[in-house]
Amino acid sequence: MREERDNQIRRTARLLEMIQQIANTPQFWTRKRLATYHQVSERMIQKDLEIIRLRLGLTIKTEGDGYYFDRLPQLPATLFSFSEAIALLSASRAAQAMPGVNSTELAVAITRLESIFPEEIRPLLKDTLDHLPRKAIKTHRQTMLTLFYRAYFEQKQIQMVYQPQKEKEGIQRVVDPYFILPYGRSWHVIAYDHLREFILQFKLDRVMSAQLLESTYQRPKDFDIDEYLGDTWGLMRGAANETENVELLFDEVAGRWVSEEHWHKSQMIEENEDGSFSVRFWVGVTPEMVSWLLYYGSRVKVVSPVWLREKVAEEHRKAGNN
């Protein structure tokens, strides 16, 4: 089932990229050139062209050389609310990392979306949205997310009731949002907490209630999200070990999945002659990274450090004995 879904995603991405290639350079892309570029058969390309022509309704032609579109539809101008524009801009930024949609047209669309916002908050948009992950993430707290985005852009404090993971009751606190980022299946807010008088990270799904205050705050000019997150894997900064070299060996199947994603700023990925992939990180290992390795099961081998290899093996043994 997963392989079928992955194939469908790859085909959809290929179709989108083919449309952009033909639109950008009319009469250049022949069936053979498309097949060579996308590393599929000419027969597969012919089927893709039929989908573009028959299912998508785009008039694609050729006169013995490359393909071209007779015309492409123009969409009418549309007005967006603040929250709608934020959602579209976030999705567009995330889409830049997906194969098949990283194009000049997408860059133009992002520029037009950014132009909706007042000049004074555009630098904040760039700082926030440039750190989005390589894949789109669903959130169940759209109203809460919009509230925190508003607080961030208006630089207003938020009073919230937050329930930490190990607590049964929520705790009331006032925070100054410094950064908002998606991670895993949720959204996280990096904020100055007036209760603890420290910069902390909060999982949005644990915010029980929140209210925008009229009191304002100033983000420190020297605050840097990359410096704050450091070299740890994921967001569990307090649970990270010392930064060290981690070397992994993935088989051909898992290696292709891993090589298509951005996992950490230090990653180095190399395809070996036998089809396997060597992956290296300079990172502080966290429980999140151990869970990530366990997900791939026998398809990954921890080459180094030795303690991490033993840790992963131990967790697999525990799972087998349950």
Phi, psi and omega per residue, in radians:
M1 nan -0.776 -3.140
R2 -1.139 -0.719 3.141
E3 -1.089 -0.693 3.121
E4 -1.117 -0.714 3.120
R5 -1.137 -0.756 3.138
D6 -1.086 -0.690 3.102
N7 -1.101 -0.683 3.135
Q8 -1.164 -0.698 3.113
I9 -1.107 -0.759 3.133
R10 -1.111 -0.674 -3.129
R11 -1.201 -0.722 3.096
T12 -1.060 -0.752 3.107
A13 -1.090 -0.699 3.132
R14 -1.127 -0.749 3.119
L15 -1.042 -0.786 3.141
L16 -1.090 -0.731 -3.130
E17 -1.208 -0.639 3.099
M18 -1.087 -0.748 3.115
I19 -1.034 -0.763 -3.127
Q20 -1.200 -0.681 3.132
Q21 -1.086 -0.809 -3.107
I22 -1.193 -0.674 3.139
A23 -1.180 -0.648 -3.082
N24 -1.328 -0.644 -3.116
T25 -2.295 1.364 -3.113
P26 -1.040 2.497 3.075
Q27 1.131 0.324 3.053
F28 -1.808 -0.738 -3.015
W29 -1.478 1.830 3.025
T30 -1.521 2.992 3.126
R31 -1.089 -0.679 -3.142
K32 -1.166 -0.750 3.131
R33 -1.124 -0.708 3.109
L34 -1.111 -0.730 3.136
A35 -1.108 -0.733 -3.141
T36 -1.162 -0.758 -3.108
Y37 -1.123 -0.786 -3.063
H38 -1.573 -0.025 3.077
Q39 1.015 0.801 3.034
V40 -2.325 3.032 -3.127
S41 -1.329 2.760 3.071
E42 -1.107 -0.548 3.096
R43 -1.096 -0.703 3.086
M44 -1.142 -0.705 3.108
I45 -1.084 -0.701 3.114
Q46 -1.061 -0.697 3.095
K47 -1.147 -0.680 3.096
D48 -1.098 -0.723 3.138
L49 -1.119 -0.621 3.102
E50 -1.167 -0.633 3.078
I51 -1.121 -0.768 3.123
I52 -1.066 -0.711 -3.084
R53 -1.340 -0.823 -2.981
L54 -1.590 -0.758 -3.086
R55 -1.493 -0.687 -3.137
L56 -1.537 -0.259 3.064
G57 1.263 0.414 3.121
L58 -1.635 2.251 -3.084
T59 -1.383 1.739 -3.110
I60 -1.876 2.328 -3.045
K61 -2.311 2.881 3.007
T62 -2.622 2.553 3.141
E63 -2.135 0.747 3.128
G64 1.647 -0.266 3.084
D65 -1.969 -2.265 -3.115
G66 -1.435 2.933 -3.131
Y67 -1.409 2.721 3.038
Y68 -2.677 2.781 3.108
F69 -1.670 2.335 3.063
D70 -1.103 -0.696 3.044
R71 -2.863 2.709 3.045
L72 -2.090 2.436 -3.090
P73 -1.174 2.523 3.061
Q74 -1.843 2.317 -3.119
L75 -1.585 2.544 3.112
P76 -1.235 2.731 3.091
A77 -1.148 2.515 -3.082
T78 -2.345 2.482 3.077
L79 -1.723 2.462 -3.123
F80 -2.124 2.614 2.968
S81 -1.306 2.959 -3.140
F82 -0.998 -0.878 -3.081
S83 -1.168 -0.617 3.104
E84 -1.147 -0.726 -3.139
A85 -1.156 -0.682 3.084
I86 -1.075 -0.790 -3.121
A87 -1.098 -0.775 3.137
L88 -1.144 -0.728 -3.126
L89 -1.157 -0.703 3.101
S90 -1.088 -0.799 -3.138
A91 -1.119 -0.676 3.141
S92 -1.146 -0.728 3.109
R93 -1.085 -0.788 -3.139
A94 -1.108 -0.626 -3.090
A95 -1.176 -0.351 3.131
Q96 -1.067 -0.398 -3.111
A97 -1.557 -0.094 -3.086
M98 -1.584 2.422 3.098
P99 -1.121 2.435 3.074
G100 1.677 -0.272 -3.129
V101 -2.218 0.120 3.102
N102 -1.530 1.568 -2.977
S103 -2.480 3.027 3.095
T104 -1.072 -0.705 -3.125
E105 -1.067 -0.672 3.137
L106 -1.162 -0.707 3.103
A107 -1.067 -0.710 3.098
V108 -1.121 -0.735 3.141
A109 -1.080 -0.719 3.129
I110 -1.121 -0.740 3.122
T111 -1.056 -0.722 3.134
R112 -1.177 -0.684 3.105
L113 -1.123 -0.737 3.141
E114 -1.120 -0.509 -3.126
S115 -1.197 -0.265 3.099
I116 -1.144 -0.558 -3.014
F117 -1.499 2.636 3.102
P118 -1.025 2.624 -3.057
E119 -0.981 -0.650 -3.013
E120 -1.235 -0.321 -3.125
I121 -1.843 -0.005 -3.137
R122 -1.115 -0.654 3.061
P123 -1.048 -0.608 3.116
L124 -1.176 -0.647 3.093
L125 -1.035 -0.806 -3.108
K126 -1.103 -0.800 -3.123
D127 -1.029 -0.691 -3.088
T128 -1.374 -0.891 -2.966
L129 -1.334 -0.362 3.113
D130 -1.206 -0.224 -3.122
H131 -1.808 0.303 3.092
L132 -1.210 2.687 -3.126
P133 -1.326 3.133 -3.085
R134 -1.473 0.195 3.140
K135 -2.603 2.615 3.095
A136 -1.224 2.476 -3.105
I137 -2.185 2.338 3.135
K138 -1.466 2.408 3.076
T139 -2.125 2.535 3.120
H140 -1.762 0.092 -3.068
R141 -2.194 0.937 -3.053
Q142 -1.056 -0.707 -3.133
T143 -1.108 -0.769 3.132
M144 -1.140 -0.714 3.139
L145 -1.091 -0.762 3.120
T146 -1.075 -0.691 3.124
L147 -1.081 -0.771 -3.125
F148 -1.222 -0.618 3.051
Y149 -1.094 -0.729 3.132
R150 -1.088 -0.762 3.119
A151 -1.077 -0.688 -3.133
Y152 -1.112 -0.845 -3.079
F153 -1.278 -0.586 3.128
E154 -1.551 -0.085 -3.117
Q155 0.930 0.876 3.074
K156 -1.967 2.544 -3.123
Q157 -1.281 2.741 3.090
I158 -2.128 2.316 2.983
Q159 -1.747 2.182 -3.049
M160 -2.439 2.772 2.978
V161 -1.878 2.031 -3.021
Y162 -2.074 2.336 -3.140
Q163 -1.873 1.805 3.096
P164 -1.073 2.815 -3.022
Q165 -1.020 -0.688 -3.043
K166 -1.707 0.146 -3.131
E167 -1.856 2.554 3.115
K168 -1.536 -0.424 -3.108
E169 -2.016 2.651 3.084
G170 -1.359 2.699 -3.141
I171 -2.079 2.284 3.140
Q172 -1.456 2.343 -3.136
R173 -2.679 2.781 3.069
V174 -1.949 2.302 -3.068
V175 -2.284 2.688 3.025
D176 -1.954 1.853 -3.109
P177 -1.132 2.168 3.099
Y178 -1.777 -0.521 -3.085
F179 -2.823 2.555 3.115
I180 -2.236 2.222 -3.121
L181 -2.568 2.525 3.060
P182 -1.432 2.525 3.098
Y183 -2.682 2.291 -3.092
G184 1.097 -2.182 3.139
R185 -1.899 0.310 -3.086
S186 -2.444 -3.104 3.059
W187 -2.037 2.579 -3.120
H188 -2.190 2.538 3.129
V189 -2.052 2.158 2.999
I190 -1.615 2.097 -3.005
A191 -2.579 2.694 2.994
Y192 -1.408 2.157 -3.102
D193 -1.733 2.050 -3.101
H194 -1.279 -0.340 3.095
L195 -1.257 -0.845 -3.136
R196 -1.594 -0.213 -3.107
E197 0.983 0.881 -3.073
F198 -2.751 2.725 3.063
I199 -1.429 2.118 -3.094
L200 -2.237 2.946 3.051
Q201 -1.993 2.434 -3.086
F202 -2.198 2.362 3.060
K203 -1.467 2.182 -3.022
L204 -1.061 -0.569 -3.125
D205 -1.173 -0.233 3.128
R206 -1.728 0.055 3.053
V207 -1.416 1.976 -3.071
M208 -1.371 -0.665 3.083
S209 -2.732 2.680 -3.116
A210 -2.626 2.576 -3.135
Q211 -2.416 2.310 3.097
L212 -1.333 2.201 3.140
L213 -1.661 2.837 3.085
E214 -1.438 -0.342 3.132
S215 -1.203 2.439 -3.071
T216 -1.891 2.992 3.125
Y217 -2.563 2.908 3.084
Q218 -2.104 2.197 3.053
R219 -1.252 2.390 3.094
P220 -1.035 2.350 -3.115
K221 -1.143 -0.418 -3.101
D222 -1.636 0.112 3.126
F223 -1.271 2.219 -3.134
D224 -2.245 2.115 -3.049
I225 -1.131 -0.658 3.126
D226 -1.146 -0.681 3.111
E227 -1.184 -0.668 3.134
Y228 -1.122 -0.802 -3.122
L229 -1.251 -0.512 3.077
G230 1.185 -2.646 -3.064
D231 -1.773 0.256 -3.126
T232 -1.331 2.800 3.065
W233 -1.536 2.055 3.130
G234 1.410 -2.679 -3.035
L235 -1.924 0.033 -3.111
M236 -1.485 1.204 -3.033
R237 -1.072 -0.710 -3.089
G238 -1.236 -0.308 -3.095
A239 -1.768 0.128 -3.050
A240 -1.446 2.558 2.992
N241 -1.416 3.111 3.074
E242 -1.089 2.555 3.136
T243 -1.099 2.318 -3.104
E244 -2.684 2.945 3.091
N245 -1.350 2.246 3.069
V246 -2.090 2.156 3.128
E247 -2.076 2.261 -3.090
L248 -2.203 2.656 3.076
L249 -2.205 1.974 -3.141
F250 -1.771 2.533 3.046
D251 -1.253 3.104 -3.002
E252 -1.061 -0.731 -3.081
V253 -1.198 -0.980 -3.127
A254 -1.148 -0.597 -3.130
G255 -1.076 -0.631 3.118
R256 -1.192 -0.684 3.082
W257 -1.063 -0.857 -3.074
V258 -1.119 -0.689 -3.067
S259 -1.198 -0.307 -3.111
E260 -1.542 -0.036 -3.080
E261 -2.103 2.791 3.032
H262 -1.798 1.974 -3.058
W263 -1.780 -0.631 -3.097
H264 -2.769 2.629 -3.057
K265 -1.110 -0.363 -3.089
S266 -1.627 -0.011 -2.955
Q267 -1.098 2.481 3.015
M268 -2.322 2.133 -3.056
I269 -2.139 2.279 -3.114
E270 -2.332 2.264 3.093
E271 -1.482 2.257 -3.127
N272 -1.562 2.893 -3.086
E273 -1.088 -0.528 -3.130
D274 -1.474 0.083 3.120
G275 1.664 -0.232 3.100
S276 -1.305 2.981 -3.103
F277 -2.232 2.259 3.013
S278 -1.655 2.204 -3.082
V279 -2.171 2.252 -3.114
R280 -2.189 2.467 3.074
F281 -2.315 2.608 2.894
W282 -1.934 1.756 -2.843
V283 -2.683 2.697 2.965
G284 -1.575 1.978 -3.052
V285 -1.203 2.348 3.099
T286 -2.144 2.919 3.030
P287 -0.969 -0.498 3.091
E288 -1.089 -0.712 -3.126
M289 -1.203 -0.673 3.092
V290 -1.057 -0.770 3.110
S291 -1.087 -0.669 3.120
W292 -1.092 -0.733 3.131
L293 -1.186 -0.674 3.137
L294 -1.110 -0.533 -3.135
Y295 -1.037 -0.612 -3.078
Y296 -1.493 -0.109 3.038
G297 0.950 -2.285 -3.079
S298 -1.316 -0.073 -3.111
R299 -1.404 -0.092 3.118
V300 -2.299 2.473 3.058
K301 -2.126 2.275 3.073
V302 -1.456 1.940 3.136
V303 -1.357 -0.777 3.087
S304 -2.769 2.670 0.042
P305 -1.365 2.851 -3.087
V306 -1.113 -0.683 -3.090
W307 -1.099 -0.601 3.128
L308 -1.237 -0.682 3.083
R309 -1.049 -0.745 3.131
E310 -1.189 -0.635 3.119
K311 -1.112 -0.806 3.138
V312 -1.119 -0.737 3.124
A313 -1.092 -0.706 3.130
E314 -1.099 -0.738 3.132
E315 -1.137 -0.642 3.087
H316 -1.150 -0.670 3.100
R317 -1.118 -0.740 3.111
K318 -1.061 -0.745 3.133
A319 -1.123 -0.654 -3.140
G320 -1.227 -0.438 -3.122
N321 -1.543 -0.176 -3.134
N322 -1.374 nan nan
